[in-house]
Amino acid sequence: MKSTENEKLVKTYFEHFNNHDWKKMAEMYTETADFKDPSLGVGIVKQTQQQTSKKYSELNKIFPDLKDEVKAVYPSGDNHIVVEFISTGTAPDNSKFELPICTIFTIKNGKITKDFTYYDNFEE
């Protein structure tokens, strides 16, 4: 039963992302959550809801049409869910990007406590 709740939570998360409602999306995390994300540096980085909202607001200014398309969702036990998605957007110079991403969310008591995101961070 729990994996269905986690799947609903992830669906809502990506709806907020695609609506660019960064505050609502950030509120889906615990007050301070653990992140693994190449854009934040190496290892695990703690981020507050406010920092998460600010990060995506700033990214959205660069890519106004920022969008994530979920390709697959893999529930894993009661507290984890893996999401495979493609992030796309257009930069001010009209160059477009399409980035395959995989995120492992850890969810406890209806809140995301960990967001471990993996993607190719090499410049072409």
Backbone hydrogen bonds, N-H to C=O, Kabsch-Sander energy under -0.5 kcal/mol:
donor,donor_aa,acceptor,acceptor_aa,energy
5,E,1,M,-1.3
6,N,2,K,-2.3
7,E,3,S,-2.4
8,K,4,T,-2.2
9,L,5,E,-2.3
10,V,6,N,-2.4
11,K,7,E,-2.2
12,T,8,K,-2.4
13,Y,9,L,-2.4
14,F,10,V,-2.3
15,E,11,K,-1.7
16,H,12,T,-2.5
17,F,13,Y,-2.2
18,N,14,F,-2.6
19,N,15,E,-1.6
20,H,17,F,-1.5
21,D,16,H,-2.7
22,W,20,H,-1.2
25,M,21,D,-2.3
26,A,22,W,-2.8
27,E,23,K,-1.9
28,M,25,M,-1.5
29,Y,26,A,-1.7
30,T,112,I,-2.4
33,A,47,Q,-2.6
34,D,113,T,-2.7
35,F,45,V,-2.5
36,K,115,D,-2.1
40,L,37,D,-2.5
41,G,37,D,-0.7
41,G,38,P,-0.6
45,V,35,F,-3.2
47,Q,33,A,-2.4
49,Q,31,E,-1.5
52,T,48,T,-2.2
53,S,49,Q,-2.6
54,K,50,Q,-2.3
55,K,51,Q,-2.5
56,Y,52,T,-2.0
57,S,53,S,-2.1
58,E,54,K,-2.4
59,L,55,K,-2.0
60,N,56,Y,-2.3
61,K,57,S,-1.3
62,I,58,E,-1.1
63,F,59,L,-2.3
66,L,63,F,-1.8
67,K,88,T,-2.3
69,E,86,I,-2.7
70,V,68,D,-0.6
71,K,84,E,-3.1
72,A,84,E,-1.8
74,Y,82,V,-3.4
76,S,80,H,-2.5
80,H,76,S,-1.0
81,I,105,F,-1.9
82,V,74,Y,-2.5
83,V,103,T,-2.8
84,E,72,A,-2.8
85,F,83,V,-0.5
85,F,101,I,-2.8
86,I,69,E,-2.2
87,S,99,L,-2.8
88,T,67,K,-3.0
89,G,97,F,-1.4
91,A,95,S,-3.1
94,N,91,A,-2.2
97,F,89,G,-2.4
99,L,87,S,-3.1
101,I,85,F,-3.3
102,C,118,Y,-2.3
103,T,83,V,-2.5
104,I,116,F,-2.7
105,F,81,I,-2.9
105,F,103,T,-0.6
106,T,114,K,-2.3
107,I,79,N,-3.2
107,I,105,F,-0.5
108,K,111,K,-2.6
111,K,108,K,-1.7
112,I,28,M,-2.8
113,T,106,T,-2.9
113,T,111,K,-0.6
114,K,106,T,-1.4
115,D,34,D,-2.6
116,F,104,I,-2.5
117,T,36,K,-3.3
117,T,115,D,-0.8
118,Y,102,C,-3.1
121,N,119,Y,-0.7
